[in-house]
Amino acid sequence: MDKDFFKTARILDGGMGQELLNRGIKPHGTIWGATALLYKKYHKIVVDTHLDFINAGAEVIVTNSFGSRKRRLIENNLEKEFKKLNIISGELAVKAVKKSKKKVLIAGSLPPQNFTYFADLGNDLKFIKDSFFQQAKCLNPFVDFFYFDVMSSLKECKLGIESITPLRKEFLIGIHIRENGKLPSGEKFITVVKKLEIYKPLGIIVACVSPENLNHIRQDIKKMKVPFGFKINAFQHIPAGWKPDSNNPKVQLGTRRDLDPKKFLNVCKRFKRLGAKIIGGCCETTPAHIKQLNKLI
């Protein structure tokens, strides 16, 4: 893995898990898009979705392992499937890249090992750290680097980074920010960035954020010493304290109709001019959104 890969502007994929649900995957409880790993009949849809993002211009695809974290599987009585599902997510990503015959990197998605968008990690930090490591270990043979997806506090980032140290693999950090431009923990984005730069990540991005929330950190980008980027979502809103209780998150969070591919491109153009090097989409962004990004490169 070239440490300088993200010093040149790169296109990431879009909202893989949500795209799978939109393509007809019937979710098993709250594992959402990871349901496509659970049933072999859906495996082709995973490969085809990865391929559609690659053909749209993505230079990096992210494994479909967001919903196969240990806590989420425990909640759905699927803990025994943990290793199998995460390995399958890696295998299907590799299969898609091989079928594409293109030079595409694979990022191993390591989501929050407690709850998404939550800074409170609870009392069992050992469980969280072990879960990060176990998921990373399953993905490791298939991925070029790890992607910490939607981290909500400095502590959560550090636990993740420390957990994968034995694997000696590069990583990208995705931080979630809220309406005030701060992490759910209340920490300022740039404060957290400065404390994470010492770990020498491939880059630090804001993950699963609205364009409006992205605006809050415009002045921080120039202060960063590592590549900056973002994955924009097209949810209508993510209320504070939200926990999943639906088999499809957009039932509760809604889908924006004002962020079509052209408007998505305009947002990305603005932040590329400010120095963003890592550009992609998150929930409810499609291959059509990612295809527009070719106009940036």
Secondary structure, 3 states (H helix, E strand, C coil): CCCCHHHCCEEECCCHHHHHHHCCCCCCCCCHHHHHHHCHHHHHHHHHHHHHHHHHCCCEEECCCHHHCHHHHHHCCCHHHHHHHHHHHHHHHHHHHHHHCCCCEEEEEECCCCCCCCCCCCCCHHHHHHHHHHHHHHHHHHCCEEEEEEECCHHHHHHHHHHCHHHCCCEEEEECCCCCCECCCCCEHHHHHHHHHHHCCCEEEEEEECHHHHHHHHHHHHHCCCCEEEEECCECCCCCCCCCCCCCCHHHHCECCCCCHHHHHHHHHHHHHCCCCEEEECCCCCHHHHHHHHHCC
